[in-house]
Amino acid sequence: MPSLTLSQASLVVDAALAEARRMKLAPMTVVVLDAGGHPVALKREDGSGILRVEIAGGKAWGALGIGAGSRVLADRVASGAAGAAFVAAASVASGGRLVPVAGGVLVRDAGGLVIGAVGVSGDLSDKDELCALAGIAAAGLTPDTGAPSA
């Protein structure tokens, strides 16, 4: 079974942080999980808030849990009562481990298999997601936000 390597995860983290610096964003935290939800790599920039590790991890963990980027969870909350009820139920089922905002992105290998997820936290969620996308692409892997293809 294909898996996310430490080398790949380290490259994802470093490239995501480099993108954040290029964009002049607030201090960031990046967490990379394998397909089983286990941490592979994590970096927290100086000045990144005390909950950022948990938030970034929750974005990645939620993406793995629902099989789509955490943006999908945010969209479900915004869609109305039924979507919000689903996210609330998923939060309870996960022991509160998911964070329903953009910034959690699935990582797919060349064959399309999910091999992990990246969570980024520190700035606006949309900007966090851009950093995750840059990190995943830099590692030669395929990001999956769950957004419908154009």
N, C-alpha and C positions, 0 to 999 in steps of 0.2 A: 504494500500500500504506500503510495507517495506521501511524503511528509515535508513539512516546512523545516528547513535546516537552520541551525544557529547562524550560519554565515548569511543566509538569505534574510533572516529576521533582523540581523544587525545592520545589513544594508538598508532594509526598509526603514528602520528607526533613524539611522543617520541621514538618509535622503529626505525623510519627512521633516526632520529638524532643520536641515539645510533650506528646505522650501519655506519653512516658517520664518527663518532669518531673512531669506530673500524678500519675503512679503512684509517684513518688519512687523510680525505679529507679537502678541503677548507671549511670555514664557510658556512653553509647551511641555506636555508629557505625552509620550508615545508608548503604547503597550502592544506587543505582538503575541497572539495566542496560537497554539497549534489547533488542529481540527477537533481535538478533544477538550478544548477550552483551557489548556494548561499554558502558563506563561513560558515564552521562549526568550523574549528580550523586552527590556523596559529601560527607558531613560526619562529622567525628569530634569528639565533645565533649571538652573538657578532662578529662584523667584517664582517658580510654578507653585500654584496654590496647594494647600495641604490635602485637598480631596481629589486632586487631578488624577492620581494613580487609580483611585476607585472609579472615577467617572470614565476615564479612558478605557479601563478594563471592562466596565459595564457596557460601554458602547460596543466593544469587540465581542463580548460574551453574548449580548443580546442579538447581535448579527448572526453568530453561530447558532444560537438557540432557535431563531425563526427561519434560518436559511436565507436571509436577505440582509442587506445593509440596514443599519439602524435608522436610516432616513425613512424606511418603510414603517417602522414603529411610530415615528413622528407624524407621518402622513395619516396613519390610522387614528391617532389621537385627535388630529385636526379634522378628520372626516365626520365626527359626530359621536353620539352616544354609543353606538355599537362598536365602533373602532376603539373608543376610549375604554369600553368594558373589556374588549379583548386584551388590550395592553395592560390593564389593571390585573386581569386574570393571569396573564403571562408573568407579570411582576411577582404576584403571589406564588405562582408555581415555581419560579426561579429563586425564591427566597430573597426577592428584591435586588437581584444581581444585574438586571438589565437597565439601561439608560436610554429612553426613547427619544433621542435627538440625533441629528446627522453627526457623522464623525466616526462611526463604526462601519468598516468596509470588509467584506469577505475577500479572501485571497484564493484565487484559482490557479491551478497549474496549467501547462500547455494543453492538457487533455480536457480541461474544464472541471476537474475535480476540486472541491473545496479542500484546501490544505491548511487553512487557518483564517485568522481575522486580525485586523489592525484597528485599534482605537486611539484617537487623538483628542486631547482636551487642552484648552488653555485660552482660546479666543472664541469668536462666534462659531457656532457649530458648522456652518457652511464652509468657513475657512479651515476649520479643523479637518473636514472631509477632503478639501483640496490637498492638504498636506499628506493625508493618508494615501490618496490617489498617486501623488508624486512619489512617495516612498515605495509603494508596491510596483509601480512602473519601472522605477530605477533598478529594482531587483529582477527585472525581466519576467515578472509574474502578471497575472490579470486581475485587476480590481473589479469588484462587483458591488455596486451601491444598492442594487435592487430596483433602481429607477428603470422604467420601461425604455426599451431601445427606440431610438428615433427612426 
